Amino acid sequence: MSRLASRGAALVLAAALGGCSMMPSWLGSSAEKPKPAELGPNTALIQVRSAWTARIGQVGFPLSVSVNGGTVAVASGDGSVAHLDAASGRQLWSASAGAPVSAGVGSDGKLTSVITRTNEIVTFAGGAQPAWRQKLTAQSYTAPFVAGGRVFVLAADRSVSAYDGQTGRRLWNQQRAGEPLVLRQSGVMLAVGDTLVVGLAGRLVGMNPLNGSVRWEAPIATPRGTNDVERLVDLVGTVSRVGTSVCARAFQARVGCVDADRGTVAWSKPASGAEGLAGDERLVFGTESDGKVVAWRRDNGERAWSTDRLLYRGLTAPLALGRSVVVGDGTGLVHMLSREDGTPLNRLATDGSAIAAAPVLAGNTLVVVTRGGGVYGFTPE
């Protein structure tokens, strides 16, 4: 079996383990899956109303909802891509990538990119037809990052590439060796000043976006263990950025914060989760694999609070919103918790299918997308 084939097989295994807090049944465990925590009556301490609902196709891939001002970009598994007005839910434009999507959406409001299961990056410039498409050498499960007239791709073989946003010409590619298994879920890419910050294995890496050269590396987690699964510490999902402070999660291992100006680790703490983080100037919020919601102090990583009210409910990464922390669950509910102590503030319903991505704020609208293809806009009353 070739190296690429071995890596491809590993992706499926890692995905199966990704959101699981106990041994999968196919590994021989006779233990029953824990029952989700029962929810008490909903007491709405924050008044929120359903403003609009839209539909896309089913979402069965690692979706990142892209926000640019008052618009949101979404995609569905069948290759459909759409921009919606966040205030009304009105569709501004839609298109098709021509193949099922494996990662998306990345957008700067002008260019919008997704990656298909046929290993192509497809980029739109506001029209129904792609502006360009390019074949990739490996699959990707991380939404493309669009900034500065360029489109950046983090592939499953831990390569990072940059493409000209207008023509699709590949400008550079940087490859590094890593662990033989990678996760079939979204990784980390963002800009901090003039530095492209990428998650590579358990490290945040600062790169020159013009040529891909490495400026600094900051380890949040170090691979350990006796087998390849135990050594998986890829950085996953959304990050919490305040100024040059970037806080990220290493899969089922640690959470930590890095000074992206100097490339130094501020702190790193053990944590067992598979979803990204959110936060503010004081606190960093995350959801653990067993359903606990945790707040760490941003300055030193000490726990500020933890709540087990949502145990085993299949939580998304959180969103810090006003005086609340917002998380979606596996039954289509959206929970608003107090950012001071994690107590419930409100609970919102969607279509009953799992929330597909971390909730986002676009303008004054809270937007959530479900696996069933529902897109919901909520606004304060």
C-alpha positions as CSV (number, residue, x, y, z in Angstrom):
1,M,0.0,0.0,0.0
2,S,1.4,3.4,-1.0
3,R,2.0,6.2,1.5
4,L,-0.9,8.2,0.1
5,A,-3.2,5.3,0.4
6,S,-2.2,4.6,3.9
7,R,-2.8,8.2,4.8
8,G,-6.2,8.2,3.2
9,A,-7.2,5.1,5.2
10,A,-6.0,6.9,8.3
11,L,-8.2,9.8,7.7
12,V,-11.3,7.7,8.0
13,L,-10.1,6.2,11.3
14,A,-9.3,9.6,12.7
15,A,-12.7,11.0,11.7
16,A,-14.4,8.1,13.5
17,L,-12.5,8.9,16.7
18,G,-12.8,12.6,16.3
19,G,-15.9,13.4,18.4
20,C,-15.9,10.3,20.5
21,S,-15.3,10.4,24.3
22,M,-15.3,6.6,24.7
23,M,-14.2,3.6,22.8
24,P,-16.2,3.0,19.6
25,S,-18.4,-0.1,19.5
26,W,-16.5,-1.5,16.5
27,L,-13.4,-1.8,18.6
28,G,-15.2,-4.3,20.8
29,S,-16.5,-2.2,23.7
30,S,-19.7,-3.4,25.3
31,A,-20.3,-0.1,27.1
32,E,-23.4,1.8,26.2
33,K,-23.2,5.2,24.8
34,P,-23.9,7.8,27.6
35,K,-27.3,9.4,27.4
36,P,-27.4,13.1,26.8
37,A,-28.1,15.3,29.8
38,E,-31.7,16.0,30.4
39,L,-32.6,19.7,29.9
40,G,-34.8,21.5,32.4
41,P,-37.4,24.1,31.4
42,N,-36.1,26.9,29.2
43,T,-36.0,30.2,31.1
44,A,-35.3,32.9,28.6
45,L,-33.2,35.4,30.5
46,I,-32.0,36.9,27.2
47,Q,-34.8,37.7,24.7
48,V,-34.0,36.4,21.2
49,R,-36.4,35.9,18.3
50,S,-36.2,33.8,15.1
51,A,-35.7,36.4,12.3
52,W,-35.5,34.2,9.2
53,T,-34.8,30.7,7.9
54,A,-33.1,29.6,4.7
55,R,-32.3,26.3,3.1
56,I,-29.2,24.7,1.6
57,G,-28.4,21.1,0.9
58,Q,-27.4,18.7,3.6
59,V,-24.0,19.4,5.3
60,G,-21.9,16.3,5.9
61,F,-18.4,17.9,5.9
62,P,-16.4,20.2,8.2
63,L,-18.3,23.5,7.4
64,S,-16.9,26.9,8.3
65,V,-19.4,29.7,7.9
66,S,-17.7,32.8,6.5
67,V,-18.8,36.2,7.7
68,N,-18.0,39.5,5.9
69,G,-19.8,42.5,7.3
70,G,-23.5,41.7,7.0
71,T,-23.2,38.7,4.7
72,V,-22.6,35.0,5.3
73,A,-21.2,32.4,2.9
74,V,-22.4,28.9,3.3
75,A,-22.1,25.6,1.3
76,S,-23.7,22.2,1.3
77,G,-22.3,18.8,0.7
78,D,-23.6,18.6,-2.9
79,G,-21.4,21.5,-4.0
80,S,-23.9,24.3,-3.7
81,V,-22.4,27.7,-2.5
82,A,-24.4,30.7,-1.4
83,H,-24.1,34.2,0.0
84,L,-26.9,35.3,2.3
85,D,-27.8,38.7,3.6
86,A,-27.6,38.2,7.4
87,A,-30.3,40.7,8.3
88,S,-33.0,39.2,6.1
89,G,-31.7,35.7,5.0
90,R,-32.2,36.8,1.4
91,Q,-29.9,34.9,-1.0
92,L,-27.5,37.3,-2.7
93,W,-26.1,34.8,-5.1
94,S,-25.5,31.1,-5.5
95,A,-23.4,28.8,-7.5
96,S,-22.2,25.2,-7.8
97,A,-18.7,23.8,-7.4
98,G,-19.6,20.9,-9.7
99,A,-18.7,18.2,-7.2
100,P,-19.4,17.4,-3.5
101,V,-17.6,19.6,-1.1
102,S,-15.0,18.4,1.5
103,A,-14.1,21.8,3.0
104,G,-15.4,25.3,3.0
105,V,-16.3,28.1,3.0
106,G,-13.5,30.7,2.8
107,S,-14.4,34.2,1.6
108,D,-13.2,37.8,1.9
109,G,-16.5,39.1,0.5
110,K,-15.2,39.2,-3.1
111,L,-13.6,35.8,-3.6
112,T,-15.3,32.7,-2.2
113,S,-13.5,29.3,-2.2
114,V,-14.4,25.7,-1.4
115,I,-12.5,22.4,-1.8
116,T,-14.2,19.4,-3.4
117,R,-13.9,15.7,-2.8
118,T,-12.2,15.4,-6.2
119,N,-9.3,17.4,-4.7
120,E,-10.0,20.6,-6.4
121,I,-10.1,24.2,-5.0
122,V,-12.9,26.1,-6.7
123,T,-13.1,29.9,-6.4
124,F,-16.0,32.2,-7.3
125,A,-16.0,35.9,-7.8
126,G,-19.7,36.5,-7.2
127,G,-21.0,34.7,-10.3
128,A,-22.7,31.4,-11.0
129,Q,-19.6,30.1,-12.8
130,P,-16.3,29.5,-11.0
131,A,-13.6,32.1,-11.7
132,W,-11.1,29.3,-11.6
133,R,-10.4,25.9,-10.3
134,Q,-7.1,24.1,-9.6
135,K,-6.2,20.4,-8.8
136,L,-4.7,19.8,-5.4
137,T,-2.1,17.1,-4.7
138,A,-3.9,16.0,-1.5
139,Q,-7.3,16.2,0.0
140,S,-8.2,19.1,2.4
141,Y,-10.7,19.3,5.3
142,T,-9.9,22.9,6.2
143,A,-11.8,25.8,4.6
144,P,-9.5,27.9,2.3
145,F,-8.4,31.1,3.8
146,V,-8.9,34.1,1.5
147,A,-7.0,37.3,2.2
148,G,-4.8,39.9,0.5
149,G,-5.9,38.8,-3.0
150,R,-4.7,35.3,-2.3
151,V,-6.2,31.9,-1.4
152,F,-4.4,29.7,1.0
153,V,-4.9,26.0,1.4
154,L,-4.0,23.7,4.3
155,A,-4.0,20.1,2.9
156,A,-4.3,16.8,4.7
157,D,-0.6,16.0,3.9
158,R,0.3,19.1,6.0
159,S,1.3,21.1,3.0
160,V,0.4,24.8,2.8
161,S,-0.1,26.5,-0.6
162,A,-0.9,29.9,-1.8
163,Y,-2.8,30.8,-5.0
164,D,-3.4,34.0,-6.9
165,G,-7.0,35.0,-6.2
166,Q,-7.6,36.3,-9.7
167,T,-6.0,33.6,-11.9
168,G,-5.6,30.5,-9.6
169,R,-1.9,30.3,-10.3
170,R,-0.1,28.5,-7.5
171,L,2.4,31.0,-6.0
172,W,4.1,28.7,-3.5
173,N,3.9,25.4,-1.6
174,Q,5.5,24.4,1.6
175,Q,5.5,20.8,2.7
176,R,6.6,19.3,6.0
177,A,6.6,15.8,7.4
178,G,4.2,14.9,10.2
179,E,2.5,12.0,12.0
180,P,1.1,9.3,9.6
181,L,-2.5,10.0,10.7
182,V,-4.4,13.3,10.2
183,L,-7.8,14.4,11.2
184,R,-10.8,14.6,8.9
185,Q,-11.9,17.9,10.3
186,S,-11.2,21.6,10.0
187,G,-7.7,22.9,11.0
188,V,-6.4,26.4,11.7
189,M,-5.6,29.2,9.3
190,L,-5.8,32.9,10.0
191,A,-3.9,36.2,9.5
192,V,-2.4,38.2,12.3
193,G,-1.0,41.4,10.9
194,D,1.2,40.5,8.0
195,T,1.7,36.9,9.2
196,L,-0.2,33.8,8.0
197,V,-0.8,31.7,11.1
198,V,-1.3,27.9,10.4
199,G,-1.8,24.9,12.6
200,L,0.6,22.2,11.7
201,A,0.4,19.1,13.9
202,G,0.4,20.5,17.5
203,R,2.1,23.8,16.6
204,L,1.0,27.2,15.5
205,V,3.3,28.3,12.8
206,G,3.8,31.9,11.6
207,M,4.5,32.1,7.9
208,N,5.4,34.8,5.4
209,P,2.3,34.9,3.1
210,L,4.4,36.1,0.2
211,N,6.6,33.0,0.0
212,G,5.7,30.6,2.7
213,S,8.9,30.9,4.7
214,V,8.5,30.2,8.4
215,R,8.9,33.1,10.8
216,W,8.2,31.3,14.1
217,E,6.8,28.1,15.6
218,A,5.0,27.8,18.9
219,P,4.1,24.3,20.2
220,I,0.8,24.0,22.0
221,A,1.0,20.2,22.2
222,T,3.7,17.6,21.6
223,P,2.8,14.2,20.1
224,R,3.0,11.4,22.8
225,G,1.7,7.9,23.2
226,T,2.5,4.5,21.9
227,N,0.5,4.4,18.8
228,D,-0.4,6.8,15.9
229,V,-3.9,7.5,17.2
230,E,-2.6,8.5,20.6
231,R,-0.1,10.8,18.9
232,L,-2.7,12.8,17.1
233,V,-2.5,16.4,18.4
234,D,-3.5,18.4,15.3
235,L,-4.8,21.9,16.0
236,V,-8.6,22.0,15.2
237,G,-11.4,24.3,14.5
238,T,-12.0,27.9,15.3
239,V,-9.5,29.9,17.4
240,S,-9.9,32.8,19.8
241,R,-7.9,35.9,18.7
242,V,-7.7,39.1,20.7
243,G,-5.0,41.4,19.2
244,T,-1.9,39.2,18.8
245,S,-3.1,36.6,21.4
246,V,-4.2,33.5,19.5
247,C,-5.7,30.6,21.5
248,A,-6.2,27.2,19.9
249,R,-7.1,23.6,20.7
250,A,-4.9,20.6,20.1
251,F,-7.1,17.6,19.4
252,Q,-7.9,15.7,22.6
253,A,-4.7,17.0,24.2
254,R,-4.4,20.6,25.2
255,V,-5.6,24.2,24.8
256,G,-3.1,27.0,24.8
257,C,-2.5,30.7,23.9
258,V,0.3,32.1,21.7
259,D,1.7,35.6,21.2
260,A,1.6,35.7,17.4
261,D,3.8,38.8,17.4
262,R,6.7,37.1,19.0
263,G,5.8,33.5,18.3
264,T,5.9,32.5,22.0
265,V,3.6,30.2,24.0
266,A,1.9,32.1,26.8
267,W,0.4,29.0,28.3
268,S,-0.8,25.5,27.5
269,K,-3.1,23.3,29.6
270,P,-4.4,19.7,29.4
271,A,-7.9,19.5,27.8
272,S,-9.9,16.7,26.1
273,G,-11.9,18.1,23.3
274,A,-12.2,18.0,19.5
275,E,-13.8,21.4,18.7
276,G,-12.4,24.9,18.4
277,L,-12.4,27.8,20.9
278,A,-13.9,31.3,21.3
279,G,-13.2,34.0,23.8
280,D,-12.8,37.6,24.8
281,E,-10.1,39.8,26.5
282,R,-10.6,37.9,29.8
283,L,-11.7,34.4,29.1
284,V,-11.3,31.6,26.5
285,F,-14.2,29.2,26.1
286,G,-14.3,25.6,24.8
287,T,-16.4,22.5,24.7
288,E,-15.0,19.2,25.9
289,S,-15.7,15.8,24.2
290,D,-18.0,14.8,27.1
291,G,-20.1,17.9,26.8
292,K,-18.6,20.1,29.5
293,V,-18.3,23.8,28.7
294,V,-15.1,25.3,30.1
295,A,-13.8,28.8,30.5
296,W,-10.0,29.4,31.0
297,R,-8.5,32.7,32.0
298,R,-6.8,34.2,29.0
299,D,-3.8,35.6,30.9
300,N,-2.7,32.3,32.6
301,G,-4.9,29.4,31.5
302,E,-6.4,28.7,34.9
303,R,-10.0,27.5,34.9
304,A,-12.5,30.2,35.6
305,W,-15.5,27.9,35.5
306,S,-16.9,24.6,34.1
307,T,-20.4,23.4,33.6
308,D,-21.7,19.9,33.0
309,R,-25.3,20.9,32.2
310,L,-24.9,19.8,28.5
311,L,-23.1,16.4,29.0
312,Y,-23.0,14.1,26.0
313,R,-25.1,16.4,23.8
314,G,-22.6,16.6,20.9
315,L,-21.6,20.2,21.2
316,T,-20.1,22.5,18.6
317,A,-17.3,25.0,19.2
318,P,-18.6,28.0,21.0
319,L,-19.3,31.7,20.1
320,A,-18.7,34.5,22.6
321,L,-21.7,36.8,22.1
322,G,-22.6,39.7,24.4
323,R,-22.9,38.4,27.9
324,S,-23.4,34.8,26.6
325,V,-21.5,31.8,25.3
326,V,-23.4,30.2,22.4
327,V,-23.0,26.5,21.5
328,G,-25.0,24.2,19.2
329,D,-25.8,20.5,20.0
330,G,-26.5,17.3,18.2
331,T,-30.2,17.6,18.4
332,G,-30.4,21.0,16.7
333,L,-30.7,23.1,19.9
334,V,-28.7,26.3,20.4
335,H,-27.7,27.0,24.0
336,M,-26.9,30.4,25.3
337,L,-24.9,30.3,28.6
338,S,-23.7,33.0,30.8
339,R,-20.0,33.8,30.1
340,E,-19.5,34.6,33.8
341,D,-20.5,31.2,35.2
342,G,-22.0,29.0,32.4
343,T,-25.6,29.1,33.7
344,P,-28.4,28.9,31.1
345,L,-29.7,32.2,29.6
346,N,-31.8,30.8,26.7
347,R,-32.3,27.9,24.4
348,L,-33.2,28.1,20.7
349,A,-34.7,25.4,18.4
350,T,-33.9,24.7,14.8
351,D,-34.9,21.7,12.6
352,G,-33.9,18.9,15.0
353,S,-30.7,17.9,13.1
354,A,-27.3,18.5,14.6
355,I,-25.8,21.9,14.4
356,A,-23.1,21.7,11.6
357,A,-20.7,24.4,12.6
358,A,-19.8,26.9,15.3
359,P,-22.5,29.6,15.5
360,V,-21.4,33.0,14.0
361,L,-22.4,36.6,14.4
362,A,-23.0,38.6,11.2
363,G,-24.0,42.2,11.9
364,N,-26.6,41.9,14.6
365,T,-27.7,38.4,13.6
366,L,-26.7,35.1,15.2
367,V,-26.5,32.6,12.4
368,V,-26.5,28.8,12.8
369,V,-26.5,26.0,10.1
370,T,-27.7,22.5,10.7
371,R,-26.6,19.2,9.2
372,G,-30.1,19.0,7.6
373,G,-29.4,22.1,5.6
374,G,-31.3,24.7,7.6
375,V,-29.8,28.1,8.0
376,Y,-31.3,30.1,10.9
377,G,-31.0,33.8,11.8
378,F,-31.7,34.9,15.3
379,T,-31.8,38.5,16.6
380,P,-32.3,40.1,20.0
381,E,-35.7,41.4,20.8
